[in-house]
Amino acid sequence: MSEEHTDNLKKARARLIEQRRAFVKVLAGPYERGKTEQARERFLDMQTAIEAMNRGANDYILKPLEWDELKVKIEKLYHLTLR
């Protein structure tokens, strides 16, 4: 992955985190049925997207392939599946 793509992903992740924070502020405020429910749903969407980006970053393997690095990643994924 090029440095430009990596930077774009980092910026996108940072924007998602900022959006999530905005929804947290609404959830922390006084309860307003429609506004609070919408903020809760949007917060969950943002959280899911952030977690997916984090998982994808952990699974990404740079080329050319380093066998030792591949072994470590496979072991991590194996241990995650045992939880």
Biopython code that builds the backbone (N, CA, C, O; Angstrom):
import numpy as np
from Bio.PDB.StructureBuilder import StructureBuilder

atoms = [
    (1, "MET", "N", (0.854, -1.166, 0.000)),
    (1, "MET", "CA", (0.000, 0.000, 0.000)),
    (1, "MET", "C", (0.898, 1.226, 0.000)),
    (1, "MET", "O", (1.859, 1.307, 0.765)),
    (2, "SER", "N", (0.582, 2.162, -0.849)),
    (2, "SER", "CA", (1.421, 3.346, -0.945)),
    (2, "SER", "C", (1.226, 4.239, 0.279)),
    (2, "SER", "O", (0.242, 4.133, 1.011)),
    (3, "GLU", "N", (2.188, 5.105, 0.463)),
    (3, "GLU", "CA", (2.124, 6.028, 1.598)),
    (3, "GLU", "C", (0.905, 6.944, 1.491)),
    (3, "GLU", "O", (0.297, 7.305, 2.499)),
    (4, "GLU", "N", (0.555, 7.315, 0.255)),
    (4, "GLU", "CA", (-0.618, 8.166, 0.039)),
    (4, "GLU", "C", (-1.901, 7.456, 0.482)),
    (4, "GLU", "O", (-2.760, 8.065, 1.120)),
    (5, "HIS", "N", (-2.028, 6.172, 0.144)),
    (5, "HIS", "CA", (-3.210, 5.408, 0.560)),
    (5, "HIS", "C", (-3.266, 5.267, 2.078)),
    (5, "HIS", "O", (-4.331, 5.382, 2.684)),
    (6, "THR", "N", (-2.121, 5.020, 2.676)),
    (6, "THR", "CA", (-2.055, 4.903, 4.132)),
    (6, "THR", "C", (-2.488, 6.200, 4.797)),
    (6, "THR", "O", (-3.252, 6.188, 5.762)),
    (7, "ASP", "N", (-1.995, 7.322, 4.275)),
    (7, "ASP", "CA", (-2.380, 8.632, 4.825)),
    (7, "ASP", "C", (-3.879, 8.878, 4.672)),
    (7, "ASP", "O", (-4.520, 9.401, 5.584)),
    (8, "ASN", "N", (-4.435, 8.505, 3.529)),
    (8, "ASN", "CA", (-5.880, 8.679, 3.311)),
    (8, "ASN", "C", (-6.694, 7.848, 4.288)),
    (8, "ASN", "O", (-7.707, 8.316, 4.806)),
    (9, "LEU", "N", (-6.261, 6.621, 4.544)),
    (9, "LEU", "CA", (-6.964, 5.772, 5.511)),
    (9, "LEU", "C", (-6.875, 6.347, 6.920)),
    (9, "LEU", "O", (-7.854, 6.317, 7.665)),
    (10, "LYS", "N", (-5.706, 6.870, 7.291)),
    (10, "LYS", "CA", (-5.549, 7.481, 8.615)),
    (10, "LYS", "C", (-6.455, 8.695, 8.761)),
    (10, "LYS", "O", (-7.058, 8.899, 9.815)),
    (11, "LYS", "N", (-6.553, 9.498, 7.712)),
    (11, "LYS", "CA", (-7.426, 10.680, 7.757)),
    (11, "LYS", "C", (-8.897, 10.271, 7.851)),
    (11, "LYS", "O", (-9.671, 10.876, 8.593)),
    (12, "ALA", "N", (-9.272, 9.243, 7.094)),
    (12, "ALA", "CA", (-10.663, 8.766, 7.132)),
    (12, "ALA", "C", (-11.003, 8.236, 8.517)),
    (12, "ALA", "O", (-12.089, 8.496, 9.034)),
    (13, "ARG", "N", (-10.083, 7.498, 9.115)),
    (13, "ARG", "CA", (-10.298, 6.963, 10.464)),
    (13, "ARG", "C", (-10.429, 8.096, 11.469)),
    (13, "ARG", "O", (-11.282, 8.047, 12.355)),
    (14, "ALA", "N", (-9.593, 9.111, 11.339)),
    (14, "ALA", "CA", (-9.661, 10.262, 12.250)),
    (14, "ALA", "C", (-11.007, 10.982, 12.120)),
    (14, "ALA", "O", (-11.573, 11.421, 13.121)),
    (15, "ARG", "N", (-11.521, 11.104, 10.891)),
    (15, "ARG", "CA", (-12.837, 11.734, 10.689)),
    (15, "ARG", "C", (-13.940, 10.909, 11.330)),
    (15, "ARG", "O", (-14.858, 11.462, 11.935)),
    (16, "LEU", "N", (-13.856, 9.592, 11.202)),
    (16, "LEU", "CA", (-14.853, 8.727, 11.840)),
    (16, "LEU", "C", (-14.838, 8.892, 13.351)),
    (16, "LEU", "O", (-15.890, 8.925, 13.988)),
    (17, "ILE", "N", (-13.651, 8.996, 13.920)),
    (17, "ILE", "CA", (-13.526, 9.162, 15.373)),
    (17, "ILE", "C", (-14.125, 10.498, 15.799)),
    (17, "ILE", "O", (-14.798, 10.570, 16.828)),
    (18, "GLU", "N", (-13.891, 11.555, 15.027)),
    (18, "GLU", "CA", (-14.474, 12.857, 15.350)),
    (18, "GLU", "C", (-15.995, 12.813, 15.269)),
    (18, "GLU", "O", (-16.682, 13.381, 16.119)),
    (19, "GLN", "N", (-16.520, 12.140, 14.250)),
    (19, "GLN", "CA", (-17.973, 12.009, 14.131)),
    (19, "GLN", "C", (-18.538, 11.221, 15.303)),
    (19, "GLN", "O", (-19.594, 11.559, 15.839)),
    (20, "ARG", "N", (-17.834, 10.174, 15.694)),
    (20, "ARG", "CA", (-18.284, 9.364, 16.841)),
    (20, "ARG", "C", (-18.337, 10.222, 18.098)),
    (20, "ARG", "O", (-19.281, 10.118, 18.881)),
    (21, "ARG", "N", (-17.329, 11.067, 18.297)),
    (21, "ARG", "CA", (-17.308, 11.961, 19.469)),
    (21, "ARG", "C", (-18.504, 12.905, 19.484)),
    (21, "ARG", "O", (-19.069, 13.186, 20.540)),
    (22, "ALA", "N", (-18.885, 13.391, 18.307)),
    (22, "ALA", "CA", (-20.045, 14.289, 18.225)),
    (22, "ALA", "C", (-21.313, 13.561, 18.674)),
    (22, "ALA", "O", (-22.150, 14.141, 19.365)),
    (23, "PHE", "N", (-21.453, 12.310, 18.288)),
    (23, "PHE", "CA", (-22.625, 11.540, 18.698)),
    (23, "PHE", "C", (-22.592, 11.228, 20.197)),
    (23, "PHE", "O", (-23.638, 11.169, 20.842)),
    (24, "VAL", "N", (-21.408, 11.032, 20.741)),
    (24, "VAL", "CA", (-21.274, 10.798, 22.185)),
    (24, "VAL", "C", (-21.750, 12.024, 22.955)),
    (24, "VAL", "O", (-22.407, 11.894, 23.988)),
    (25, "LYS", "N", (-21.424, 13.204, 22.458)),
    (25, "LYS", "CA", (-21.867, 14.437, 23.128)),
    (25, "LYS", "C", (-23.385, 14.529, 23.156)),
    (25, "LYS", "O", (-23.964, 14.956, 24.155)),
    (26, "VAL", "N", (-24.030, 14.131, 22.068)),
    (26, "VAL", "CA", (-25.498, 14.132, 22.035)),
    (26, "VAL", "C", (-26.036, 13.113, 23.036)),
    (26, "VAL", "O", (-26.989, 13.392, 23.764)),
    (27, "LEU", "N", (-25.420, 11.933, 23.069)),
    (27, "LEU", "CA", (-25.880, 10.887, 23.987)),
    (27, "LEU", "C", (-25.672, 11.278, 25.446)),
    (27, "LEU", "O", (-26.441, 10.865, 26.313)),
    (28, "ALA", "N", (-24.640, 12.068, 25.723)),
    (28, "ALA", "CA", (-24.357, 12.486, 27.094)),
    (28, "ALA", "C", (-25.281, 13.618, 27.544)),
    (28, "ALA", "O", (-25.387, 13.895, 28.739)),
    (29, "GLY", "N", (-25.939, 14.261, 26.606)),
    (29, "GLY", "CA", (-26.818, 15.380, 26.937)),
    (29, "GLY", "C", (-28.197, 14.907, 27.355)),
    (29, "GLY", "O", (-28.431, 13.714, 27.549)),
    (30, "PRO", "N", (-29.105, 15.862, 27.490)),
    (30, "PRO", "CA", (-30.470, 15.517, 27.884)),
    (30, "PRO", "C", (-31.148, 14.634, 26.835)),
    (30, "PRO", "O", (-30.900, 14.770, 25.636)),
    (31, "TYR", "N", (-31.999, 13.735, 27.304)),
    (31, "TYR", "CA", (-32.667, 12.789, 26.422)),
    (31, "TYR", "C", (-33.738, 13.491, 25.605)),
    (31, "TYR", "O", (-34.655, 14.104, 26.151)),
    (32, "GLU", "N", (-33.606, 13.391, 24.289)),
    (32, "GLU", "CA", (-34.640, 13.834, 23.361)),
    (32, "GLU", "C", (-34.871, 12.656, 22.427)),
    (32, "GLU", "O", (-33.999, 12.307, 21.630)),
    (33, "ARG", "N", (-36.019, 12.060, 22.523)),
    (33, "ARG", "CA", (-36.285, 10.764, 21.894)),
    (33, "ARG", "C", (-35.713, 10.622, 20.480)),
    (33, "ARG", "O", (-34.870, 9.751, 20.262)),
    (34, "GLY", "N", (-36.121, 11.412, 19.547)),
    (34, "GLY", "CA", (-35.681, 11.263, 18.161)),
    (34, "GLY", "C", (-34.198, 11.528, 17.994)),
    (34, "GLY", "O", (-33.485, 10.764, 17.344)),
    (35, "LYS", "N", (-33.746, 12.617, 18.588)),
    (35, "LYS", "CA", (-32.338, 13.011, 18.451)),
    (35, "LYS", "C", (-31.408, 11.993, 19.112)),
    (35, "LYS", "O", (-30.375, 11.636, 18.544)),
    (36, "THR", "N", (-31.763, 11.535, 20.287)),
    (36, "THR", "CA", (-30.925, 10.586, 21.019)),
    (36, "THR", "C", (-30.893, 9.231, 20.326)),
    (36, "THR", "O", (-29.834, 8.613, 20.223)),
    (37, "GLU", "N", (-32.041, 8.765, 19.852)),
    (37, "GLU", "CA", (-32.084, 7.474, 19.158)),
    (37, "GLU", "C", (-31.256, 7.512, 17.877)),
    (37, "GLU", "O", (-30.536, 6.563, 17.566)),
    (38, "GLN", "N", (-31.362, 8.608, 17.140)),
    (38, "GLN", "CA", (-30.578, 8.742, 15.919)),
    (38, "GLN", "C", (-29.081, 8.792, 16.245)),
    (38, "GLN", "O", (-28.273, 8.177, 15.549)),
    (39, "ALA", "N", (-28.720, 9.508, 17.279)),
    (39, "ALA", "CA", (-27.310, 9.595, 17.683)),
    (39, "ALA", "C", (-26.781, 8.229, 18.107)),
    (39, "ALA", "O", (-25.639, 7.880, 17.807)),
    (40, "ARG", "N", (-27.613, 7.454, 18.806)),
    (40, "ARG", "CA", (-27.196, 6.108, 19.230)),
    (40, "ARG", "C", (-26.932, 5.223, 18.025)),
    (40, "ARG", "O", (-25.927, 4.513, 17.982)),
    (41, "GLU", "N", (-27.826, 5.260, 17.047)),
    (41, "GLU", "CA", (-27.643, 4.445, 15.849)),
    (41, "GLU", "C", (-26.412, 4.875, 15.062)),
    (41, "GLU", "O", (-25.649, 4.033, 14.589)),
    (42, "ARG", "N", (-26.221, 6.164, 14.924)),
    (42, "ARG", "CA", (-25.060, 6.670, 14.193)),
    (42, "ARG", "C", (-23.758, 6.353, 14.938)),
    (42, "ARG", "O", (-22.747, 6.022, 14.319)),
    (43, "PHE", "N", (-23.794, 6.459, 16.279)),
    (43, "PHE", "CA", (-22.615, 6.106, 17.065)),
    (43, "PHE", "C", (-22.223, 4.655, 16.812)),
    (43, "PHE", "O", (-21.048, 4.355, 16.604)),
    (44, "LEU", "N", (-23.197, 3.761, 16.828)),
    (44, "LEU", "CA", (-22.918, 2.346, 16.588)),
    (44, "LEU", "C", (-22.359, 2.121, 15.183)),
    (44, "LEU", "O", (-21.459, 1.302, 14.998)),
    (45, "ASP", "N", (-22.888, 2.844, 14.194)),
    (45, "ASP", "CA", (-22.356, 2.748, 12.833)),
    (45, "ASP", "C", (-20.891, 3.190, 12.783)),
    (45, "ASP", "O", (-20.056, 2.529, 12.167)),
    (46, "MET", "N", (-20.593, 4.306, 13.433)),
    (46, "MET", "CA", (-19.216, 4.822, 13.444)),
    (46, "MET", "C", (-18.283, 3.847, 14.155)),
    (46, "MET", "O", (-17.167, 3.599, 13.698)),
    (47, "GLN", "N", (-18.747, 3.298, 15.277)),
    (47, "GLN", "CA", (-17.924, 2.362, 16.045)),
    (47, "GLN", "C", (-17.620, 1.113, 15.214)),
    (47, "GLN", "O", (-16.492, 0.619, 15.214)),
    (48, "THR", "N", (-18.624, 0.614, 14.513)),
    (48, "THR", "CA", (-18.437, -0.564, 13.669)),
    (48, "THR", "C", (-17.431, -0.275, 12.554)),
    (48, "THR", "O", (-16.574, -1.109, 12.260)),
    (49, "ALA", "N", (-17.532, 0.894, 11.939)),
    (49, "ALA", "CA", (-16.609, 1.258, 10.862)),
    (49, "ALA", "C", (-15.177, 1.387, 11.385)),
    (49, "ALA", "O", (-14.235, 0.937, 10.734)),
    (50, "ILE", "N", (-15.013, 1.999, 12.554)),
    (50, "ILE", "CA", (-13.682, 2.159, 13.144)),
    (50, "ILE", "C", (-13.083, 0.802, 13.478)),
    (50, "ILE", "O", (-11.909, 0.553, 13.204)),
    (51, "GLU", "N", (-13.885, -0.071, 14.067)),
    (51, "GLU", "CA", (-13.387, -1.415, 14.407)),
    (51, "GLU", "C", (-13.000, -2.191, 13.153)),
    (51, "GLU", "O", (-12.003, -2.912, 13.155)),
    (52, "ALA", "N", (-13.775, -2.049, 12.090)),
    (52, "ALA", "CA", (-13.455, -2.737, 10.833)),
    (52, "ALA", "C", (-12.136, -2.226, 10.263)),
    (52, "ALA", "O", (-11.323, -3.005, 9.765)),
    (53, "MET", "N", (-11.930, -0.921, 10.340)),
    (53, "MET", "CA", (-10.662, -0.360, 9.856)),
    (53, "MET", "C", (-9.501, -0.868, 10.700)),
    (53, "MET", "O", (-8.438, -1.191, 10.169)),
    (54, "ASN", "N", (-9.700, -0.938, 12.001)),
    (54, "ASN", "CA", (-8.636, -1.436, 12.881)),
    (54, "ASN", "C", (-8.310, -2.894, 12.570)),
    (54, "ASN", "O", (-7.139, -3.264, 12.492)),
    (55, "ARG", "N", (-9.338, -3.721, 12.392)),
    (55, "ARG", "CA", (-9.105, -5.130, 12.062)),
    (55, "ARG", "C", (-8.417, -5.277, 10.724)),
    (55, "ARG", "O", (-7.517, -6.103, 10.572)),
    (56, "GLY", "N", (-8.833, -4.481, 9.749)),
    (56, "GLY", "CA", (-8.214, -4.531, 8.429)),
    (56, "GLY", "C", (-6.755, -4.129, 8.474)),
    (56, "GLY", "O", (-5.926, -4.708, 7.772)),
    (57, "ALA", "N", (-6.434, -3.143, 9.294)),
    (57, "ALA", "CA", (-5.047, -2.708, 9.419)),
    (57, "ALA", "C", (-4.199, -3.791, 10.068)),
    (57, "ALA", "O", (-3.031, -3.957, 9.719)),
    (58, "ASN", "N", (-4.775, -4.527, 11.008)),
    (58, "ASN", "CA", (-4.023, -5.595, 11.660)),
    (58, "ASN", "C", (-3.754, -6.767, 10.725)),
    (58, "ASN", "O", (-2.753, -7.468, 10.872)),
    (59, "ASP", "N", (-4.650, -6.976, 9.763)),
    (59, "ASP", "CA", (-4.526, -8.120, 8.862)),
    (59, "ASP", "C", (-3.731, -7.808, 7.601)),
    (59, "ASP", "O", (-3.418, -8.713, 6.828)),
    (60, "TYR", "N", (-3.406, -6.552, 7.388)),
    (60, "TYR", "CA", (-2.740, -6.172, 6.154)),
    (60, "TYR", "C", (-1.303, -6.668, 6.139)),
    (60, "TYR", "O", (-0.579, -6.531, 7.125)),
    (61, "ILE", "N", (-0.899, -7.239, 5.028)),
    (61, "ILE", "CA", (0.462, -7.771, 4.886)),
    (61, "ILE", "C", (1.141, -7.027, 3.742)),
    (61, "ILE", "O", (0.640, -7.004, 2.618)),
    (62, "LEU", "N", (2.277, -6.424, 4.039)),
    (62, "LEU", "CA", (3.031, -5.703, 3.023)),
    (62, "LEU", "C", (3.772, -6.672, 2.113)),
    (62, "LEU", "O", (4.191, -7.749, 2.539)),
    (63, "LYS", "N", (3.925, -6.280, 0.874)),
    (63, "LYS", "CA", (4.721, -7.045, -0.061)),
    (63, "LYS", "C", (6.003, -6.273, -0.324)),
    (63, "LYS", "O", (5.949, -5.043, -0.331)),
    (64, "PRO", "N", (7.127, -6.888, -0.537)),
    (64, "PRO", "CA", (7.348, -8.321, -0.614)),
    (64, "PRO", "C", (7.125, -8.980, 0.745)),
    (64, "PRO", "O", (7.360, -8.387, 1.798)),
    (65, "LEU", "N", (6.678, -10.189, 0.681)),
    (65, "LEU", "CA", (6.284, -10.935, 1.852)),
    (65, "LEU", "C", (7.482, -11.317, 2.724)),
    (65, "LEU", "O", (8.477, -11.852, 2.234)),
    (66, "GLU", "N", (7.370, -11.035, 4.007)),
    (66, "GLU", "CA", (8.378, -11.455, 4.984)),
    (66, "GLU", "C", (7.794, -12.640, 5.741)),
    (66, "GLU", "O", (6.779, -12.496, 6.423)),
    (67, "TRP", "N", (8.412, -13.793, 5.631)),
    (67, "TRP", "CA", (7.868, -15.009, 6.216)),
    (67, "TRP", "C", (7.723, -14.928, 7.732)),
    (67, "TRP", "O", (6.748, -15.435, 8.286)),
    (68, "ASP", "N", (8.677, -14.301, 8.404)),
    (68, "ASP", "CA", (8.578, -14.180, 9.866)),
    (68, "ASP", "C", (7.377, -13.322, 10.252)),
    (68, "ASP", "O", (6.671, -13.625, 11.214)),
    (69, "GLU", "N", (7.151, -12.250, 9.495)),
    (69, "GLU", "CA", (6.009, -11.374, 9.757)),
    (69, "GLU", "C", (4.700, -12.125, 9.518)),
    (69, "GLU", "O", (3.756, -11.995, 10.297)),
    (70, "LEU", "N", (4.647, -12.907, 8.450)),
    (70, "LEU", "CA", (3.454, -13.687, 8.150)),
    (70, "LEU", "C", (3.157, -14.678, 9.273)),
    (70, "LEU", "O", (2.003, -14.845, 9.667)),
    (71, "LYS", "N", (4.174, -15.318, 9.777)),
    (71, "LYS", "CA", (4.001, -16.286, 10.861)),
    (71, "LYS", "C", (3.409, -15.603, 12.101)),
    (71, "LYS", "O", (2.498, -16.143, 12.729)),
    (72, "VAL", "N", (3.918, -14.428, 12.451)),
    (72, "VAL", "CA", (3.423, -13.691, 13.618)),
    (72, "VAL", "C", (1.954, -13.309, 13.415)),
    (72, "VAL", "O", (1.149, -13.446, 14.336)),
    (73, "LYS", "N", (1.601, -12.837, 12.226)),
    (73, "LYS", "CA", (0.211, -12.438, 11.957)),
    (73, "LYS", "C", (-0.728, -13.633, 12.028)),
    (73, "LYS", "O", (-1.829, -13.525, 12.566)),
    (74, "ILE", "N", (-0.307, -14.758, 11.496)),
    (74, "ILE", "CA", (-1.139, -15.961, 11.550)),
    (74, "ILE", "C", (-1.341, -16.398, 12.999)),
    (74, "ILE", "O", (-2.447, -16.782, 13.380)),
    (75, "GLU", "N", (-0.291, -16.343, 13.802)),
    (75, "GLU", "CA", (-0.421, -16.715, 15.217)),
    (75, "GLU", "C", (-1.373, -15.772, 15.945)),
    (75, "GLU", "O", (-2.179, -16.222, 16.760)),
    (76, "LYS", "N", (-1.292, -14.467, 15.665)),
    (76, "LYS", "CA", (-2.208, -13.503, 16.292)),
    (76, "LYS", "C", (-3.654, -13.814, 15.921)),
    (76, "LYS", "O", (-4.532, -13.849, 16.782)),
    (77, "LEU", "N", (-3.891, -14.039, 14.627)),
    (77, "LEU", "CA", (-5.252, -14.339, 14.185)),
    (77, "LEU", "C", (-5.764, -15.639, 14.790)),
    (77, "LEU", "O", (-6.937, -15.742, 15.148)),
    (78, "TYR", "N", (-4.897, -16.616, 14.901)),
    (78, "TYR", "CA", (-5.279, -17.892, 15.501)),
    (78, "TYR", "C", (-5.705, -17.687, 16.951)),
    (78, "TYR", "O", (-6.723, -18.225, 17.387)),
    (79, "HIS", "N", (-4.924, -16.907, 17.693)),
    (79, "HIS", "CA", (-5.252, -16.681, 19.102)),
    (79, "HIS", "C", (-6.528, -15.844, 19.250)),
    (79, "HIS", "O", (-7.266, -16.019, 20.220)),
    (80, "LEU", "N", (-6.797, -14.941, 18.305)),
    (80, "LEU", "CA", (-8.040, -14.166, 18.337)),
    (80, "LEU", "C", (-9.246, -15.069, 18.140)),
    (80, "LEU", "O", (-10.300, -14.829, 18.729)),
    (81, "THR", "N", (-9.106, -16.105, 17.320)),
    (81, "THR", "CA", (-10.239, -16.996, 17.075)),
    (81, "THR", "C", (-10.522, -17.903, 18.261)),
    (81, "THR", "O", (-11.620, -18.449, 18.378)),
    (82, "LEU", "N", (-9.541, -18.070, 19.142)),
    (82, "LEU", "CA", (-9.738, -18.917, 20.310)),
    (82, "LEU", "C", (-10.487, -18.227, 21.443)),
    (82, "LEU", "O", (-10.939, -18.883, 22.382)),
    (83, "ARG", "N", (-10.618, -16.917, 21.357)),
    (83, "ARG", "CA", (-11.293, -16.154, 22.427)),
    (83, "ARG", "C", (-12.762, -16.457, 22.475)),
    (83, "ARG", "O", (-13.480, -15.906, 23.309)),
]
sb = StructureBuilder()
sb.init_structure("model")
sb.init_model(0)
sb.init_chain("A")
sb.init_seg("    ")
for serial, (resi, resn, name, xyz) in enumerate(atoms, 1):
    if name == "N":
        sb.init_residue(resn, " ", resi, " ")
    sb.init_atom(name, np.array(xyz, "f"), 0.0, 1.0, " ", f" {name:<3s}", serial, name[0])
structure = sb.get_structure()
